Amino acid sequence: MSKDKKGHGQAHVPDGRGVDVVEKNTDTSWAMFQALQGQQQHGFEKTRPTGLPTHGAPQAGGEHVTIDDVLVEARRNNRVCPLPAIWQRLYAYLPNTGPHLTKVPATHAEWAQVPALQKRARLREHIEWAASQGVLKQVYEALRKLPENRWHHIGE
C-alpha cells in the first residue's frame, strides 16, 4: 500500500482499480483492538450452578406426574406414538372415551394416511384426557415401560 502526503493509503487490487484507505486516530483504534484481543484470550467466566430446581423425570415412587412429564417421555428419541396395537390398548384403558375423543388410527390404510404430527397430536389429546380422568400416572408408567421398538418414530 502506498501513502500520499496526507497519510492516505491507496491499495491496489488485481483488476487495476485502487481503493482509498484513510487512517484516523490509529493509536485509539490499536488500543481498542488490543483490549478486545485481551478479552478474547481471557476466555469466559466458569459456569456456575444455577439456583433453579432441575426438572428430571418423576420416579415411579410418589412424585407427581404432569402432562409435560408424559409428553417429554412420549417424544423422546423422535417418538410419534406407540405402535397401533399398543396404542389401541392404551386408548381402551382410558375411562369415559366417546365421540368427543379422537380415536387411534385403526386400519393399516388409515395408519398410512395419517401424518406423523397428527398422530402425535392425537396421542397428546389422549394424554390430556388421561390427566382429566385421573389416570395420568398410570399412562405415564405404561409409556415409560414400552421398549423403543414398540414406538413409531418420525421418518418411519
Order of alpha helices (4+ residues) and beta strands (2+ residues): beta-beta-beta-alpha-alpha-beta-alpha-alpha-alpha-alpha-beta
